[in-house]
Amino acid sequence: MKVHSGRFAPSPTGPLHFGSLVAAVASFVDARAHGGQWRVRIEDLDPPREQPGATDAILRALEVCALEWDGEVVFQSRRAGAYREALERLAAADRTYPCGCSRKEIADSAVAPGASGADGPIYPGTCREGLAAGRVPRSVRFRVAGPPVAFEDALQGRIEQDLEREVGDFVLVRADGWFAYQLAVVVDDAAHGVTSVVRGSDLLDSTPRQIALQRALGVATPAYLHVPVAVDAAGEKLSKQTRAAPLDPQHAAADLHAALAFLGQAPEIALRRATPRELLAWAIAHWRRAAIPRRRLLPLPAAVHDR
């Protein structure tokens, strides 16, 4: 029998904010409520966007909130060998090819804008049959093939995406030489036995690409549950770019209480005086997936917004 295994995988582009806390709490409580493990993975594959000290700040914030992980923290920047091996397997199956196109060239020749969550406009397949004379490879792409990818999200319901029509052949190795998120997340989830991915709905449209890669690599597909993403008064996702306030250690219990309420778990008002550990123990004992709002976006709670 498989052990239930979840994970939280932040990027070190800044400290945790309320939106990232929601994703961490949902994945942690869901894993523990199923008697499972919960791991932490730092997705540090985009050095230009990373903020010095962010990783330490993220881990300290999780500790203050009593979100205790199992095993060692995994760093994607140290796993190039595993990604390279997966890329070689895909190449041997003729599922990859080198691409010499720049972003501008793709934008100028794209057949249509990409689906929500896509990395850009739909790639027109310029290099699919080989590089033109005089061109040099800039990136490596995954050769999309087969029928639309469909899966059942535990909260959002049936999701179906025609990758060829809505996304196109997508990048596995970027022009800067770094492995792309889509490949890394699939390799890592498989390597660490992740059986359940609970994360924000901003990543929902990436899931069909990940399932396509899982099938091409012959690895298991986890169960998925995409929770609502917190948005500010302007309707924008909380992020460093939208100047989302970092979590304050002094408000750890209040923020946990607000995150559980945001997830529809209706913690009692008296629990506002509880410690983070007590709050999480209550949440694990009372966790109800069915109570989570079936929406992709939800406004930031007033109590957090006004702080």
C-alpha positions in Angstrom: 0.0 0.0 0.0 1.4 3.4 -1.0 2.1 5.9 1.7 0.3 9.2 1.1 2.9 11.8 0.4 2.5 15.5 -0.2 4.9 18.4 -0.7 5.3 22.2 -0.7 7.6 23.6 -3.3 8.2 27.4 -3.1 10.6 29.4 -5.3 13.1 31.6 -3.4 12.0 34.8 -5.1 11.1 36.4 -1.8 9.7 35.6 1.6 6.4 33.8 2.2 3.2 35.8 2.0 -0.3 34.9 2.8 -1.0 33.4 -0.6 2.0 31.0 -0.3 1.0 30.2 3.3 -2.5 29.1 2.1 -0.8 26.6 -0.3 1.6 25.4 2.4 -1.2 24.9 4.9 -3.5 23.1 2.5 -0.8 20.7 1.4 0.5 20.1 5.0 -2.9 19.5 6.6 -4.1 17.4 3.7 -1.1 15.2 3.9 -1.2 14.8 7.7 -5.0 14.2 7.7 -4.3 11.3 5.4 -1.6 10.0 7.7 1.0 10.9 5.2 4.4 12.5 4.8 5.0 16.1 3.9 8.2 17.3 2.2 9.6 20.7 1.3 11.3 21.3 -2.0 13.0 24.6 -3.0 12.5 25.3 -6.7 15.6 27.3 -7.3 16.0 27.0 -11.0 15.6 30.7 -12.0 18.7 32.5 -10.5 17.9 36.0 -12.0 14.6 36.0 -10.1 15.9 34.6 -6.8 16.3 36.9 -3.8 19.3 36.5 -1.5 18.3 35.0 1.9 14.8 34.0 0.6 15.3 30.3 1.2 16.3 30.8 4.8 13.4 33.2 5.3 11.0 30.6 3.8 12.2 27.8 6.0 12.1 30.0 9.1 8.5 31.0 8.4 7.5 27.4 8.0 9.1 26.6 11.3 7.4 29.5 13.1 4.1 28.3 11.8 4.8 24.7 13.0 4.7 23.4 9.5 7.3 20.6 10.1 8.5 18.7 7.1 9.8 15.1 6.7 13.3 14.3 5.6 15.8 16.8 4.2 14.8 19.9 2.2 15.3 19.2 -1.6 17.0 21.8 -3.8 16.3 21.6 -7.5 19.6 23.4 -8.3 21.4 20.3 -7.0 19.5 17.8 -9.1 20.7 18.5 -12.6 21.9 14.9 -13.1 18.4 13.5 -12.5 16.9 16.0 -15.0 19.6 15.2 -17.6 18.9 11.5 -17.3 15.1 12.1 -17.9 15.9 14.4 -20.8 18.1 11.6 -22.4 15.2 9.1 -22.0 12.8 11.5 -23.7 15.3 12.1 -26.5 15.8 8.4 -27.0 12.0 8.1 -27.5 12.1 11.0 -30.1 10.1 13.2 -27.8 12.5 16.2 -27.8 14.2 18.4 -30.3 16.6 21.4 -30.3 15.0 24.8 -31.0 16.8 27.8 -32.4 14.0 30.3 -32.1 14.2 33.4 -29.9 11.3 34.8 -27.9 10.8 37.6 -30.5 10.7 35.1 -33.4 8.2 33.0 -31.6 6.0 36.0 -30.8 6.2 37.1 -34.4 5.3 33.7 -35.9 3.0 32.3 -33.2 -0.2 30.8 -34.4 -2.2 32.1 -31.4 -1.7 33.2 -27.7 -1.0 30.3 -25.4 -3.6 28.9 -23.0 -3.8 30.4 -19.5 -0.7 29.3 -17.6 1.4 28.7 -20.8 4.9 30.1 -21.0 4.0 32.3 -23.9 2.3 32.2 -27.3 1.7 28.8 -28.9 4.9 27.6 -30.5 4.4 27.1 -34.3 6.7 24.1 -34.6 9.4 26.0 -36.6 12.2 23.6 -35.6 10.1 20.5 -35.1 11.6 18.8 -38.2 15.1 20.0 -37.6 17.1 23.2 -37.4 17.3 25.4 -40.5 20.7 25.8 -42.1 22.8 28.2 -40.1 20.7 28.0 -36.9 22.1 27.0 -33.6 20.1 25.4 -30.8 18.9 27.7 -28.0 16.6 25.5 -26.1 15.2 21.9 -26.0 11.5 21.4 -26.5 9.1 18.5 -25.8 7.4 17.1 -28.8 3.6 17.1 -28.0 1.7 14.2 -29.4 -1.5 12.3 -28.8 -5.1 13.2 -27.8 -6.0 16.0 -25.3 -4.9 15.4 -21.7 -7.7 15.1 -19.2 -7.6 14.5 -15.5 -10.0 14.9 -12.5 -8.9 17.5 -10.0 -10.2 16.7 -6.5 -11.6 20.2 -6.2 -11.9 21.8 -9.6 -13.4 18.8 -11.3 -12.6 17.5 -14.8 -9.9 19.4 -16.6 -9.0 18.8 -20.3 -6.4 20.5 -22.4 -5.4 20.0 -26.0 -1.7 20.6 -25.7 -1.0 20.8 -29.4 -3.8 23.4 -30.0 -3.5 25.3 -26.7 0.2 25.2 -25.7 2.3 23.7 -28.4 5.7 22.0 -28.0 7.0 23.4 -24.7 10.5 24.1 -23.4 12.4 21.5 -21.2 15.8 23.3 -21.3 15.8 27.1 -21.4 18.1 29.2 -23.6 20.1 30.0 -20.5 20.9 26.3 -20.0 18.7 25.8 -16.9 16.2 23.0 -16.9 12.6 24.2 -17.1 10.1 24.0 -14.3 7.8 21.5 -16.1 10.5 18.8 -16.4 12.0 19.4 -13.0 8.7 19.2 -11.1 7.8 15.9 -12.8 11.2 14.3 -12.2 11.2 15.4 -8.5 7.6 14.3 -7.7 8.3 10.9 -9.2 11.7 10.5 -7.5 10.4 11.4 -4.0 7.2 9.3 -4.3 4.7 12.2 -4.2 1.2 10.7 -4.4 -0.8 13.9 -3.9 -0.1 17.4 -5.2 -2.1 20.1 -3.3 -1.2 23.6 -4.6 -2.6 26.9 -5.9 -4.9 27.0 -8.8 -2.5 29.3 -10.7 -0.7 26.0 -11.6 -3.8 24.2 -12.7 -3.2 24.9 -16.4 0.4 23.5 -16.1 -0.8 20.1 -14.9 -1.7 18.7 -18.4 1.9 19.4 -19.5 3.2 17.6 -16.4 0.9 14.6 -17.0 2.1 14.4 -20.6 5.7 14.3 -19.4 4.8 11.7 -16.7 3.3 9.5 -19.4 6.3 9.9 -21.7 8.7 9.0 -18.9 6.6 6.1 -17.7 6.2 7.5 -14.1 3.1 7.6 -12.0 0.7 10.5 -12.1 -0.1 11.9 -8.6 -3.6 12.9 -7.5 -4.2 16.7 -7.9 -6.1 19.2 -5.8 -5.8 22.9 -6.7 -6.9 25.3 -4.1 -8.1 29.0 -4.6 -5.4 31.6 -5.0 -5.6 34.7 -2.9 -5.9 38.0 -4.8 -5.5 41.6 -3.7 -8.1 44.4 -4.1 -7.1 44.8 -7.7 -7.7 41.2 -8.4 -4.1 40.3 -8.8 -2.4 37.2 -7.4 -0.3 38.0 -4.3 3.3 38.0 -5.2 6.5 39.9 -4.9 5.6 41.8 -8.1 2.3 42.9 -6.5 4.2 43.9 -3.3 2.5 41.2 -1.1 3.4 41.7 2.5 5.7 39.1 3.9 4.5 37.0 6.8 5.1 38.5 10.2 6.3 35.9 12.8 4.3 37.7 15.5 1.1 37.0 13.6 1.8 33.3 12.8 -1.2 32.0 14.7 -3.5 34.7 13.3 -2.3 34.0 9.8 -2.8 30.3 10.2 -6.3 30.9 11.4 -7.0 33.2 8.4 -5.6 30.6 6.0 -7.8 27.9 7.4 -10.8 30.1 7.1 -9.8 31.0 3.6 -9.8 27.3 2.8 -13.3 26.9 4.1 -12.4 25.0 7.3 -14.3 27.4 9.6 -11.9 27.3 12.6 -13.6 28.4 15.8 -13.1 32.0 16.9 -11.6 30.8 20.2 -8.8 29.2 18.2 -7.4 32.6 17.4 -5.8 32.4 20.8 -4.3 29.0 20.1 -0.6 28.3 19.2 0.3 27.4 15.6 0.8 23.8 16.7 -2.6 23.7 18.4 -4.3 25.2 15.3 -2.7 22.7 13.0 -3.7 19.8 15.2 -7.3 21.0 15.1 -7.1 21.5 11.3 -5.8 17.9 10.8 -8.5 16.4 12.9 -11.3 18.5 11.2 -10.0 18.7 7.6 -12.7 18.6 5.0 -11.7 18.8 1.3 -15.3 19.3 0.4 -15.4 22.6 2.4 -12.7 24.3 0.3 -14.3 26.9 -2.1 -14.4 25.5 -5.6 -13.0 28.6 -7.1 -9.7 29.5 -8.7 -9.4 33.0 -7.1 -10.6 34.4 -3.8 -10.1 37.9 -2.3 -7.6 38.3 0.5 -9.3 38.2 3.9 -10.0 41.6 5.3 -8.2 40.8 8.5 -5.0 40.1 6.6 -5.5 42.9 4.1 -6.0 45.6 6.8 -3.1 44.5 9.0 
